[in-house]
Amino acid sequence: MDGQTDASYDTQAAMTDQPSLFARSSGDAVALEQRWQRLCSVAAALPETLRMGTSSWSFPGWRGIVYPDEATPTRLARDGLRDYAKHPLLRTVGIDRSYYAPIPEEDLRRYADQLPPDFVCCTKAPAAVTSFALPGAARAEANPDFLSAERFTEEIIEPFARAFAPHTGPFLLQFSPLGQHATLDPGAFAEMLDGFLGAMPAMCEFAVELRDRSLVSDTYRRVLNRHAAVHVMNYWSAMPMPGEQADMVPQGAAPFVMVRLLMRPGTRYEQQREEMRPFNRIVQPDERMRQDVVGILARAGREKRRTYLLVNNKAEGSAPLTIEAIAERLAGVKGGVDTG
């Protein structure tokens, strides 16, 4: 599954009480500051309504790109948000560990203490709520909590309201591909999604990510419109390219736009992870994907619509470098990672 290894860093940190001490190198810090000065001019040319960020943040390979210091994944997961949020282009982040287990409120408060006031995060709904089959079962079994409003409220809405409210952005409902022998009627799925969204507080915003294109239907589109939820235009192994999805599910009057770049279509998670570690360089640049994304972001900017771009390392090799390349192209800046 997307992000399982990434999110495990956060889970390890939740169980490890280590001080936030990083190995300092003044040369690295100076080089990173110079990099950020260049990126500040890029950020200034971007739409104010655009927030870009990565799927999780605990990657030592980002030293010199995001982080000035050498640190373990555990320490970055625990204390890295403070440096992450200083990056000129990173104005949001995906909190993925909530997909696997509830986040203790003390962890949410620690995250909040590291973030500036205007920084909001996109949080995954638990797999226990978005998985059609029972997560972790030895054989395929129907999940009794699939799209359970009660469980989502208990595990996400209530603790986030108490401990993380100022930094809470859209909640991400990630519907992974069905198992080999599982089937889900698109109409039935849309009806269950309708019931779930209808039970949510009006203050909550939702982005729906499908990883099975068969679930895209007219009923699904109507449900999103009815509840002011949005379809996530994802870059994922078994889905159409983001630009094609933008045509499949028009944004209409959607209050915001979300794009998630995960893996090149036709690739597998394990293959991409092993080829791209330690996530400090672009390994597989995808020109068509970048063009799609820049087109989506540019249109949203012209419409002054709030927009979120979340990038996984497995998309091209290094999420922050992909963000730099897309940002430079969107801003019309030459001479960066990707000059277009």
C-alpha positions as CSV (number, residue, x, y, z in Angstrom):
1,M,0.0,0.0,0.0
2,D,1.0,3.6,-0.6
3,G,2.9,5.1,2.2
4,Q,3.1,2.0,4.5
5,T,6.8,2.2,5.0
6,D,6.8,6.0,5.1
7,A,4.1,6.1,7.8
8,S,5.9,3.5,9.8
9,Y,8.5,6.1,10.6
10,D,5.8,8.2,12.3
11,T,4.6,5.2,14.2
12,Q,8.1,4.4,15.5
13,A,8.5,7.9,16.6
14,A,5.2,7.8,18.6
15,M,6.7,4.9,20.6
16,T,10.3,6.3,21.0
17,D,11.0,9.1,23.4
18,Q,14.2,10.6,22.0
19,P,15.4,14.2,22.3
20,S,15.2,16.5,19.2
21,L,19.0,16.7,18.7
22,F,20.4,16.7,15.2
23,A,23.9,16.5,14.1
24,R,24.7,20.1,13.0
25,S,26.8,21.1,10.0
26,S,27.1,24.8,9.4
27,G,28.1,24.2,5.8
28,D,25.0,22.2,5.1
29,A,22.8,24.8,6.8
30,V,24.4,27.6,4.7
31,A,23.9,25.7,1.4
32,L,20.3,24.9,2.3
33,E,19.6,28.6,3.2
34,Q,21.0,29.6,-0.2
35,R,18.7,27.0,-1.9
36,W,15.7,28.4,0.0
37,Q,16.5,32.0,-1.0
38,R,16.2,30.9,-4.6
39,L,13.0,29.1,-3.9
40,C,11.5,32.1,-2.2
41,S,11.3,33.9,-5.5
42,V,9.6,30.9,-7.0
43,A,7.1,30.8,-4.1
44,A,6.4,34.5,-4.5
45,A,5.2,33.9,-8.1
46,L,2.8,31.1,-7.2
47,P,-0.9,31.5,-6.6
48,E,-1.6,32.3,-2.9
49,T,-4.3,29.7,-2.9
50,L,-1.9,26.9,-3.7
51,R,-0.5,24.6,-0.9
52,M,2.1,22.0,-1.9
53,G,3.6,19.3,0.3
54,T,4.7,15.8,0.7
55,S,3.3,12.5,1.9
56,S,4.8,12.3,5.3
57,W,8.1,14.0,6.2
58,S,10.5,11.6,7.9
59,F,13.2,10.9,5.3
60,P,16.9,11.4,6.1
61,G,17.6,11.5,2.4
62,W,16.1,15.0,2.3
63,R,19.1,16.4,4.0
64,G,20.2,19.4,2.0
65,I,16.9,19.6,0.3
66,V,14.5,20.1,3.2
67,Y,16.5,19.4,6.3
68,P,19.8,21.1,7.3
69,D,20.9,18.3,9.5
70,E,21.6,14.5,9.7
71,A,18.9,12.7,11.6
72,T,17.2,9.3,11.9
73,P,13.7,8.7,10.5
74,T,12.4,8.4,14.1
75,R,13.7,11.8,15.1
76,L,12.4,13.4,11.9
77,A,9.0,11.9,12.4
78,R,8.9,13.2,15.9
79,D,10.5,16.7,15.5
80,G,11.1,17.3,11.8
81,L,8.0,19.3,11.1
82,R,9.6,22.5,12.5
83,D,12.3,22.5,9.8
84,Y,9.9,21.1,7.1
85,A,7.5,24.0,7.6
86,K,10.4,26.5,7.0
87,H,10.8,25.4,3.4
88,P,9.5,28.1,1.1
89,L,7.4,25.8,-1.1
90,L,6.0,23.4,1.6
91,R,2.8,24.8,3.0
92,T,1.0,21.5,3.8
93,V,1.9,17.9,4.5
94,G,0.1,14.6,4.4
95,I,-0.3,12.9,7.7
96,D,-0.4,9.2,6.7
97,R,0.1,7.4,10.0
98,S,-3.6,7.9,10.8
99,Y,-4.4,5.4,8.1
100,Y,-2.8,2.6,10.1
101,A,-3.7,3.5,13.7
102,P,-5.2,6.3,15.7
103,I,-2.8,9.1,16.6
104,P,-2.4,9.9,20.3
105,E,-3.5,13.4,21.1
106,E,-0.1,14.2,22.7
107,D,1.5,13.5,19.3
108,L,-1.0,15.8,17.6
109,R,-0.1,18.5,20.1
110,R,3.6,18.0,19.5
111,Y,3.0,18.4,15.8
112,A,1.0,21.6,16.4
113,D,3.7,23.1,18.5
114,Q,6.1,22.8,15.5
115,L,3.9,24.5,12.9
116,P,3.3,28.1,12.1
117,P,-0.3,29.4,12.5
118,D,-1.2,29.3,8.8
119,F,0.0,25.7,8.1
120,V,-2.7,23.1,7.5
121,C,-2.3,19.3,7.1
122,C,-4.2,16.8,5.0
123,T,-4.9,13.7,7.1
124,K,-5.8,10.2,5.9
125,A,-8.9,8.5,7.2
126,P,-8.2,5.1,8.8
127,A,-8.0,2.0,6.7
128,A,-10.5,0.6,9.1
129,V,-13.0,3.0,7.7
130,T,-12.0,3.1,4.0
131,S,-11.1,-0.5,3.3
132,F,-14.0,-2.6,1.9
133,A,-12.4,-5.8,3.1
134,L,-11.4,-6.2,6.7
135,P,-7.8,-4.9,7.0
136,G,-5.2,-7.5,8.0
137,A,-7.6,-10.5,7.7
138,A,-6.0,-13.7,6.5
139,R,-8.7,-14.1,3.9
140,A,-11.1,-11.6,2.3
141,E,-13.9,-10.6,4.8
142,A,-16.3,-7.7,4.6
143,N,-15.3,-4.9,6.8
144,P,-18.2,-4.1,9.2
145,D,-16.8,-0.6,9.8
146,F,-16.5,0.3,6.1
147,L,-17.5,4.0,5.8
148,S,-18.5,4.1,9.5
149,A,-19.2,7.6,10.5
150,E,-19.1,6.7,14.1
151,R,-15.6,5.2,14.0
152,F,-14.3,8.1,11.9
153,T,-15.7,10.5,14.4
154,E,-14.1,8.7,17.3
155,E,-10.7,8.1,15.8
156,I,-10.2,11.3,13.8
157,I,-12.7,14.2,14.2
158,E,-12.9,14.3,18.0
159,P,-9.1,14.0,18.8
160,F,-8.2,16.4,15.9
161,A,-10.8,19.0,17.2
162,R,-9.3,18.8,20.7
163,A,-5.6,18.8,19.8
164,F,-5.0,19.9,16.2
165,A,-7.9,22.1,15.1
166,P,-6.0,25.2,13.8
167,H,-3.9,22.9,11.5
168,T,-6.6,20.6,10.2
169,G,-7.2,20.7,6.5
170,P,-9.1,18.3,4.3
171,F,-9.5,14.7,5.3
172,L,-8.4,12.2,2.7
173,L,-10.6,9.1,2.0
174,Q,-8.3,6.7,0.2
175,F,-10.1,3.7,-1.3
176,S,-7.5,1.2,-2.2
177,P,-8.0,-1.4,-5.0
178,L,-10.4,-4.2,-4.1
179,G,-8.9,-7.6,-3.4
180,Q,-8.7,-10.2,-6.1
181,H,-12.0,-11.9,-5.2
182,A,-13.8,-8.8,-3.8
183,T,-16.4,-6.9,-5.8
184,L,-18.1,-3.6,-5.0
185,D,-20.9,-2.2,-7.1
186,P,-20.2,1.5,-8.1
187,G,-23.8,2.5,-7.3
188,A,-23.7,0.8,-3.9
189,F,-20.3,2.4,-3.2
190,A,-21.7,5.9,-4.1
191,E,-24.7,5.3,-1.8
192,M,-22.5,4.4,1.2
193,L,-20.3,7.3,0.5
194,D,-23.3,9.6,0.4
195,G,-24.4,8.3,3.8
196,F,-21.0,8.8,5.3
197,L,-20.5,12.3,4.0
198,G,-24.0,13.2,5.1
199,A,-23.2,12.3,8.7
200,M,-20.1,14.4,8.9
201,P,-20.0,17.9,10.5
202,A,-20.4,20.7,8.0
203,M,-17.0,22.2,9.1
204,C,-15.1,19.1,7.8
205,E,-13.8,19.0,4.2
206,F,-13.2,15.7,2.4
207,A,-11.2,14.6,-0.6
208,V,-11.9,11.2,-2.1
209,E,-9.1,9.2,-3.7
210,L,-10.1,6.2,-5.8
211,R,-7.7,3.6,-6.9
212,D,-10.2,1.6,-8.9
213,R,-11.5,3.6,-11.9
214,S,-14.7,1.4,-12.1
215,L,-16.0,3.3,-9.0
216,V,-16.2,6.5,-11.0
217,S,-19.8,7.0,-12.0
218,D,-22.4,9.7,-12.5
219,T,-23.8,8.9,-9.0
220,Y,-20.4,9.3,-7.5
221,R,-20.0,12.7,-9.1
222,R,-23.4,13.8,-7.8
223,V,-22.6,12.6,-4.3
224,L,-19.4,14.7,-4.3
225,N,-21.3,17.8,-5.5
226,R,-24.0,17.3,-3.0
227,H,-21.5,17.3,-0.1
228,A,-19.0,19.8,-1.4
229,A,-16.4,17.0,-1.4
230,V,-13.7,16.7,-4.1
231,H,-12.3,13.9,-6.3
232,V,-8.5,13.5,-5.9
233,M,-6.8,13.6,-9.2
234,N,-4.1,11.0,-8.5
235,Y,-1.1,9.7,-10.2
236,W,-1.3,6.1,-9.4
237,S,-0.5,2.7,-10.8
238,A,-3.9,1.6,-11.9
239,M,-5.6,5.0,-12.5
240,P,-5.8,7.3,-15.6
241,M,-3.4,10.3,-15.6
242,P,-4.4,13.3,-13.5
243,G,-5.4,15.4,-16.6
244,E,-7.8,12.6,-17.8
245,Q,-9.3,12.4,-14.3
246,A,-9.9,16.1,-14.4
247,D,-12.1,15.5,-17.4
248,M,-13.8,12.4,-15.9
249,V,-14.8,14.2,-12.7
250,P,-15.1,17.9,-13.5
251,Q,-14.5,20.1,-10.5
252,G,-17.6,22.3,-11.1
253,A,-18.3,24.3,-7.9
254,A,-16.0,22.2,-5.8
255,P,-14.6,24.4,-2.9
256,F,-11.0,23.2,-3.5
257,V,-8.8,21.0,-5.7
258,M,-6.5,18.2,-4.7
259,V,-3.8,16.4,-6.7
260,R,-1.8,13.5,-5.3
261,L,1.3,12.2,-7.1
262,L,2.0,8.6,-5.9
263,M,3.4,6.2,-8.5
264,R,3.9,6.1,-12.2
265,P,1.0,4.1,-13.9
266,G,1.9,0.5,-14.4
267,T,4.6,0.3,-11.6
268,R,4.5,-1.4,-8.2
269,Y,5.1,0.0,-4.8
270,E,8.0,-2.2,-3.8
271,Q,9.7,-1.8,-7.2
272,Q,9.6,2.0,-6.9
273,R,10.7,2.2,-3.3
274,E,13.8,0.1,-3.8
275,E,14.8,1.9,-7.0
276,M,14.3,5.4,-5.6
277,R,15.8,5.2,-2.1
278,P,17.1,7.3,-0.3
279,F,14.8,9.7,-2.1
280,N,17.3,12.4,-2.6
281,R,17.2,12.7,-6.5
282,I,14.8,12.5,-9.4
283,V,15.0,9.0,-10.8
284,Q,12.1,8.8,-13.2
285,P,11.0,12.3,-14.4
286,D,7.6,12.1,-16.1
287,E,7.0,15.0,-18.5
288,R,3.4,14.2,-19.2
289,M,2.5,14.0,-15.6
290,R,4.2,17.4,-14.9
291,Q,2.3,19.0,-17.8
292,D,-1.0,17.6,-16.5
293,V,-0.3,18.9,-13.0
294,V,0.8,22.3,-14.1
295,G,-2.3,22.6,-16.2
296,I,-4.6,21.7,-13.3
297,L,-2.8,24.0,-10.9
298,A,-2.8,26.9,-13.3
299,R,-6.5,26.6,-14.0
300,A,-7.3,26.4,-10.2
301,G,-5.1,29.5,-9.7
302,R,-6.9,31.5,-12.3
303,E,-10.2,30.5,-10.6
304,K,-8.7,31.5,-7.2
305,R,-9.6,28.1,-5.9
306,R,-7.9,26.6,-2.9
307,T,-5.6,23.8,-4.2
308,Y,-3.5,21.1,-2.6
309,L,-0.7,19.2,-4.3
310,L,0.7,16.3,-2.3
311,V,3.7,14.3,-3.6
312,N,5.1,10.9,-2.7
313,N,8.7,10.0,-3.1
314,K,7.7,7.1,-5.3
315,A,6.3,9.4,-8.0
316,E,9.7,10.4,-9.4
317,G,12.3,9.7,-6.7
318,S,12.2,12.7,-4.4
319,A,8.9,14.4,-3.4
320,P,10.4,17.8,-2.6
321,L,12.4,17.9,-5.8
322,T,9.3,17.0,-7.8
323,I,7.6,19.9,-6.1
324,E,10.4,22.2,-6.9
325,A,10.3,21.2,-10.6
326,I,6.5,21.7,-10.8
327,A,6.6,25.0,-8.9
328,E,9.3,26.4,-11.1
329,R,7.4,25.6,-14.2
330,L,4.2,27.0,-12.8
331,A,5.9,30.2,-11.8
332,G,7.7,30.5,-15.1
333,V,11.1,30.3,-13.5
334,K,14.1,29.1,-15.5
335,G,17.2,27.3,-14.4
336,G,15.8,25.0,-11.8
337,V,15.5,21.3,-11.5
338,D,13.2,21.2,-14.5
339,T,13.2,24.1,-16.9
340,G,10.6,22.7,-19.2
